[in-house]
Amino acid sequence: QAQLAESGGGLVQPGGSLRLSCSASFTLNYAGIGWFRQAPGKEREGVSCISSGGGITYYADSVKGRFTISRDNAKRTVYLQMNSLKPEDTAVYYCTLTTCTRTGYIPYGSWGQGTQVTVSS
């Protein structure tokens, strides 16, 4: 069964950094991937996505300039480097198969367990 697994979350102080990983059990060469997050009491929202070849990326306004998405198809992994973290970035982060364009994204894969990111002093 094709699966994606998120990892790399944790507790970090404001201004700190984390790198999340989304590891696949299948080849990612033809798959766009998106990162999403859900904070307590809020709707799940898109954070960033990357096209299958890596040539197209998209970022939500709230994370532009702070987060960077990248992929290593040989390792079947998509990364989300998160810098200058803020308390409002606290959420469970998920990755899933996503159609990614420069103006937006459409998730179409299933949702995994996610990885918790907590930004607090």
C-alpha positions in Angstrom: 0.0 0.0 0.0 1.4 3.4 -1.0 2.1 5.4 2.1 3.6 8.7 3.1 5.1 9.2 6.6 5.8 12.5 8.3 8.6 13.0 10.8 10.8 15.7 12.2 8.4 17.5 14.4 9.1 18.6 18.0 9.2 21.4 20.5 11.2 24.5 19.5 11.5 28.0 20.8 10.2 31.0 18.8 12.8 32.0 16.2 14.0 28.4 16.0 14.1 25.9 13.1 12.9 22.5 12.3 13.1 20.3 9.2 10.2 18.0 8.5 10.5 15.0 6.3 7.8 13.2 4.2 9.0 9.8 3.3 7.3 7.6 0.7 7.0 3.9 0.3 6.7 4.3 -3.5 8.6 6.3 -6.2 7.9 10.0 -6.0 9.1 10.8 -9.4 5.7 11.6 -10.8 4.0 12.9 -7.7 3.5 16.4 -6.5 3.5 16.6 -2.7 1.9 19.2 -0.4 2.4 20.0 3.3 -0.6 20.9 5.3 -1.2 21.8 9.0 -4.0 21.7 11.4 -3.9 23.7 14.7 -6.3 22.8 17.6 -9.8 24.1 16.8 -8.9 25.2 13.3 -9.4 23.9 9.8 -6.6 22.1 8.0 -4.7 24.6 5.8 -2.2 24.3 3.0 1.3 25.4 3.8 3.4 24.6 0.8 3.6 22.2 -2.2 6.1 21.1 -4.8 5.5 19.7 -8.2 6.8 16.3 -9.3 9.9 17.7 -11.0 10.5 20.3 -8.3 10.2 23.2 -10.8 7.0 24.6 -9.2 6.6 25.5 -5.6 3.8 27.3 -3.7 3.8 28.8 -0.3 1.0 30.2 1.8 1.4 33.9 2.6 1.9 33.1 6.3 5.1 31.1 5.7 6.6 32.8 2.7 10.2 33.7 3.3 10.5 31.4 6.3 9.7 27.9 5.0 11.4 26.1 2.1 10.1 23.0 0.4 12.4 20.6 -1.4 12.5 17.1 -2.7 15.0 14.3 -3.2 13.3 11.7 -5.5 16.2 9.3 -5.1 15.5 9.2 -1.3 11.7 9.3 -1.9 11.5 12.2 0.5 10.1 15.7 0.5 11.4 18.2 3.1 10.0 21.3 4.7 12.6 23.5 6.2 11.0 25.8 8.7 12.9 28.8 10.0 12.0 31.8 12.2 9.2 29.7 13.7 6.4 31.5 15.5 3.9 30.3 18.1 1.2 30.5 15.4 3.1 27.8 13.5 2.1 25.3 16.2 0.1 22.5 14.6 0.1 18.9 13.4 1.8 18.9 10.0 0.8 16.5 7.3 2.0 15.6 3.8 -0.1 14.1 1.0 -0.2 13.7 -2.7 -1.0 17.1 -4.2 -1.5 18.8 -7.5 0.7 21.8 -7.2 0.6 25.0 -9.3 2.1 28.4 -8.8 -1.2 29.7 -7.6 -2.5 26.9 -5.4 -2.8 23.2 -4.7 -5.3 20.4 -4.7 -4.6 17.6 -2.2 -5.8 14.2 -3.4 -4.0 11.6 -1.3 -4.9 10.1 2.0 -3.9 11.6 5.4 -1.4 10.0 7.7 -0.7 10.6 11.4 1.1 13.8 10.9 4.0 15.2 13.0 3.4 17.6 15.9 5.2 21.0 15.8 5.1 23.1 18.9 6.6 26.5 19.0 6.8 27.8 22.6 9.2 29.4 25.0 
